[in-house]
């Protein structure tokens, strides 16, 4: 029997927050084909950062001697770290599922949904059944999933992705990571800090190649000091390791990488392949994302999309911001708000930590845009001296005529926190000199790195 709803939401991550008080007297279906709560809660931002924090602690102990503090790391209790993470996350996920299943106006459907007509969905339920439903409005917030190259899948060799690696039972002695992006950088830091020999295999000449070129090169140089980094490398063949245990990667350079576990971190793809987009009247972009307009509307009337399934950024804070916008638009058709996709910052919680927002220097050059840059070393500030820092930097890109900040790129401790006043300055259009001198900067806090970088930008207009 077909059920009808006022609103149907595909995905229980940021899409779950669409059930606002505006729908208290409406019927809402929340459909989830994976683990309730979405990527960030279960396999993404939140659990990875708990592991990263433990990894930071382990590394701090190992490096304490440089500050005159003698300390030794007795060991890492992997199972305790893992259980601390999921002992908190799993009950939150289950509680969210129960709330939607038992809520007064919501129905939780656990299974894979696909469009079979105009605002018509068929859900293949996890218990083997099937449910067809229609809705006045549908929001697609199905997220993304890991991409695994055929050279791995066709080998038949067991492997992990970011969806599974954090739940393993014990630390391996050797871990091979295929990929050079955000996930690879964070997981390499976690496992290496816990004493695992990590080999990173990346096709590009640097890790984190989408970042500012200077930052990416600096990070790659530091990564080589911590991990076995193979850049410009392609995996030609994957096979079981010696005696059938572990894995062996044959690279196109004839080099061989042996490991006990393989983590595939070659990116994530919008989960649209089996969504029935044609039947639902939705159009896809070349990269697999659902096409939406500036308000979040798809090409199908009454159907919206948000988050990783449609956004140009696979970031939780973007999905949350889009969800807030679409929650308004669902109930205010005559007062639509635009998706907030300007000045989007991102962070890489590796070692060192990285934060970035806006244009890179290379992008300014490609666009023929006038710009000036300033690279400020952490070590040239008082707190940087205290940290004995010799590698961390804050790189700013600004328009020399208007004095507006075009981009900010930080690499070093607390980068994801230090970048916030720069994000604020860009979002509110505050000129560089006003940002630097229109407020106090606590001395000798690490924020002076940002202050000095702002003051170091050589603008056209006189001070």
Rosetta blueprint (number, residue, H / E / L):
1 X L
2 X L
3 X E
4 X E
5 X E
6 X E
7 X E
8 X E
9 X E
10 X E
11 X L
12 X L
13 X L
14 X H
15 X H
16 X H
17 X H
18 X H
19 X L
20 X L
21 X H
22 X H
23 X H
24 X L
25 X L
26 X L
27 X L
28 X E
29 X E
30 X E
31 X E
32 X E
33 X L
34 X L
35 X L
36 X L
37 X L
38 X H
39 X H
40 X H
41 X H
42 X H
43 X L
44 X L
45 X H
46 X H
47 X H
48 X H
49 X H
50 X H
51 X H
52 X H
53 X H
54 X H
55 X H
56 X H
57 X H
58 X H
59 X H
60 X H
61 X H
62 X H
63 X L
64 X H
65 X H
66 X H
67 X H
68 X L
69 X L
70 X L
71 X L
72 X L
73 X L
74 X L
75 X L
76 X L
77 X L
78 X H
79 X H
80 X H
81 X H
82 X H
83 X H
84 X H
85 X H
86 X H
87 X H
88 X H
89 X H
90 X H
91 X H
92 X H
93 X H
94 X H
95 X H
96 X H
97 X H
98 X H
99 X H
100 X H
101 X H
102 X H
103 X L
104 X L
105 X L
106 X E
107 X E
108 X E
109 X E
110 X E
111 X E
112 X E
113 X E
114 X E
115 X E
116 X E
117 X E
118 X L
119 X L
120 X E
121 X E
122 X E
123 X E
124 X E
125 X E
126 X L
127 X L
128 X L
129 X L
130 X E
131 X E
132 X E
133 X E
134 X E
135 X E
136 X E
137 X E
138 X E
139 X E
140 X E
141 X L
142 X L
143 X L
144 X E
145 X E
146 X E
147 X L
148 X L
149 X L
150 X H
151 X H
152 X H
153 X H
154 X L
155 X L
156 X L
157 X L
158 X L
159 X L
160 X E
161 X L
162 X L
163 X L
164 X L
165 X H
166 X H
167 X H
168 X L
169 X L
170 X L
171 X L
172 X L
173 X L
174 X E
175 X E
176 X E
177 X E
178 X E
179 X L
180 X L
181 X L
182 X H
183 X H
184 X H
185 X H
186 X H
187 X H
188 X H
189 X H
190 X H
191 X H
192 X H
193 X H
194 X L
195 X L
196 X L
197 X E
198 X E
199 X E
200 X E
201 X E
202 X L
203 X L
204 X L
205 X L
206 X L
207 X L
208 X L
209 X L
210 X L
211 X L
212 X L
213 X H
214 X H
215 X H
216 X H
217 X H
218 X H
219 X H
220 X H
221 X H
222 X H
223 X H
224 X H
225 X H
226 X H
227 X L
228 X E
229 X E
230 X E
231 X L
232 X L
233 X L
234 X L
235 X E
236 X E
237 X E
238 X E
239 X E
240 X E
241 X L
242 X H
243 X H
244 X H
245 X L
246 X L
247 X E
248 X E
249 X E
250 X E
251 X E
252 X L
253 X L
254 X L
255 X L
256 X E
257 X E
258 X E
259 X E
260 X L
261 X E
262 X E
263 X E
264 X E
265 X L
266 X L
267 X L
268 X E
269 X E
270 X E
271 X L
272 X L
273 X L
274 X L
275 X L
276 X L
277 X H
278 X H
279 X H
280 X H
281 X L
282 X L
283 X L
284 X E
285 X L
286 X L
287 X L
288 X L
289 X L
290 X E
291 X L
292 X L
293 X L
294 X L
295 X L
296 X L
297 X E
298 X L
299 X L
300 X L
301 X L
302 X L
303 X E
304 X E
305 X E
306 X L
307 X H
308 X H
309 X H
310 X L
311 X L
312 X L
313 X L
314 X L
315 X L
316 X H
317 X H
318 X H
319 X H
320 X H
321 X H
322 X H
323 X H
324 X H
325 X H
326 X H
327 X H
328 X H
329 X H
330 X H
331 X H
332 X L
333 X L
334 X L
335 X L
336 X L
337 X L
338 X L
339 X L
340 X L
341 X L
342 X L
343 X L
344 X L
345 X L
346 X E
347 X E
348 X E
349 X L
350 X L
351 X L
352 X L
353 X L
354 X E
355 X E
356 X E
357 X E
358 X E
359 X L
360 X L
361 X H
362 X H
363 X H
364 X H
365 X H
366 X H
367 X L
368 X L
369 X L
370 X L
371 X L
372 X E
373 X E
374 X E
375 X E
376 X E
377 X E
378 X H
379 X H
380 X H
381 X L
382 X H
383 X H
384 X H
385 X H
386 X H
387 X L
388 X L
389 X L
390 X L
391 X L
392 X L
393 X E
394 X E
395 X E
396 X E
397 X E
398 X E
399 X L
400 X L
401 X L
402 X L
403 X L
404 X L
405 X E
406 X E
407 X E
408 X E
409 X E
410 X E
411 X E
412 X L
413 X L
414 X L
415 X H
416 X H
417 X H
418 X H
419 X L
420 X H
421 X H
422 X H
423 X H
424 X H
425 X H
426 X H
427 X H
428 X L
429 X L
430 X L
431 X L
432 X H
433 X H
434 X H
435 X H
436 X H
437 X H
438 X L
439 X L
440 X L
441 X L
442 X L
443 X L
444 X L
445 X L
446 X L
447 X L
448 X H
449 X H
450 X H
451 X H
452 X H
453 X H
454 X H
455 X H
456 X L
457 X L
458 X L
459 X L
460 X L
461 X L
462 X L
463 X L
